[in-house]
Amino acid sequence: MFSDNFALTMHMRTHTGEKPFKCDVCQASFSVKGNMKRHRERHFKDLPFNISTV
């Protein structure tokens, strides 16, 4: 059913509610690292420069 352990882990998080990735700005939690990274970018989108590269 799942091609690899990663896919199974992601699927299981939907059942367990595990959210190991936290935004270091607001502490929101996410089950997928990419979702956390996309969320975190929203905190900085209106700044006049890219703070993540400083």
C-alpha positions, 0 to 999 in steps of 0.5 A: 500500500505504501511505497516506502517508510516515509509515506507510511510515517506521513500517513500515520501522523494523520491518525496519531495527530503527531506534529513534530515540526514547530514554527519558531516564531509562533509555535504552531505545529505541523505534521509535515516539515514543508508545511511548517516552512511554508507557514513560517515564510508568511511571518516574513513576507512583508519585511523589506528584505529577506531576513532568512538569509541574514 
